[in-house]
Amino acid sequence: MNSATKHAGQSGHAGRTAHAENIDHDAVLRARTALLGSGRLSRRQEADACRTLSVVSPLAYLPRLVRALLSLSYELGAHPQACLSVCAEAVEAARRLDGMEPGRRAEPLVDALDAYQRQLYVLGRRAEGLSAREEMALAGRRAFETGQVESPVYGLGPMATALAEEGRHREAAELCGRIVAAARQEGSGRGPSFWDMVEWAAELDAAGRHEAALDAFGELVSTSRREVEDGRTSLANLLWELVRFAEMLDSRGRSADARAARREAGELFTELAASGERKSWSSILAWWRILLGLSGRVHEQAQPGETELPFGSDTLGWSPGLWAAYVEGRAGLEAVAASLAPLAAADPGNYLEELVTVHRRLTIRSVFYWERRTHRILEPLRPLFDEGVALARRLAEADEDKGRAVLTRALTDRSTLFVAAKRYAEARDDFAEATGLRG
């Protein structure tokens, strides 16, 4: 057994300590030789050696032990319980290190806690995962206060997302606001990112602070206008933001402001149809996906006791399993839509509107699914958007007052897909029809 103490166990056991009289000097020598040798160690062998040496030289080897354990945890991803044990040991090692120099060794602790919380969520232990994210935020704060990191919100982002998933939107909005405020104070001059602003606005809206959400999103739109002129963002990004902003303004009864946002969006549709983007951009589909997802959040409300979907945050930050559960729900929605279709054909007055809603939920989930898999999104997604428009036209024929708004939304949805797929003329035509329906 490779160990520095009489009681040391194998990899995965946490909290190893030893008194000086119990140090196994032969084990220490073997560990030093292994780390200094020319042979390539496995991650487990490296972790074993670092564990041994961390007893005699903790400040030197605890950081390396944490890194080795985290590397080992990646190898164990297919074995969640074993992976959790390794992550737990990494956390204990990082806590020991942080205890020796409080606040000055917080980065390894934040990294270890990040891996640990992910595994807790994988195993469905959400309360413990939330606690780990809380500790991450506190460790990040200590690191800032001691000058180890420059950001006062280091480690705070996962906590904001966790609170959103728990339905604690006021608290999430407060943390998001702190992240935005910190970004404004940075010396780079770039200010908060698109992702920071969208998440903040989304959490403000979910918390019922609708005017504050409009102010936050309006700030994002203003920033994007400047970035378009400076060549730092795409016309498509600004266009998608304006479409979402108009929708938000309409929901709060600010019709004149919504019309102004749509007019500006219409100008961008026209420019794209005439000459395309002003410069080439790498994939920007994630920007479209998050804003479209937010537009459909009203139909994805969690039941009491259920985890909420944090639509305002990037899906990479969702707790493990949540994104998969969301996109895998397409099968259930397909079944519901199939059962509603004949009912809606026979009795549109009672079933067609429900079918339209179910189909839009299915469409948006499909966007989340395909956006991660290919940049050629038109082939898998266009049939869904086309069907959404067809259903909306049927509803407009059956009930003009109710169907007009639904058709407007379906055409607008499809116009944003066409922009994402760089089919700009078709996008312009759909948006023009949607605008004409508004009168």
Secondary structure, DSSP 8 states (H G I E B T S, - for coil): ---SSTT--STT-------GGG--HHHHHHHHHHHHSSS---HHHHHHHHHHHHHH-HHHHHHHHHHHHHHHHHHTTTSHHHHHHHHHHHHHHHHHHHHHSTTTSHHHHHHHHHHHHHHHHHTT-HHHHHHHHHHHHHHHHHHHHTTSSS-TTTT-HHHHHHHHHTT-HHHHHHHHHHHHHHHHHSTTS--S-HHHHHHHHHHHHHTT-HHHHHHHHHHHHHHHHHHHHHTSS-HHHHHHHHHHHHHHHHHTT-HHHHHHHHHHHHHHHHHHHHH--SS-----HHHHHHHHHHHTGGG----TTS----TTS-GGGS-TTHHHHHHHTHHHHHHHHHHHHHHHHH-HHHHHHHHHHHHHHHHHHHHHHHHTT-S--HHHHHHHHHHHHHHHHHHHHH-HHHHHHHHHHHHHHHHHHHHHTT-HHHHHHHHHHHHHHH-
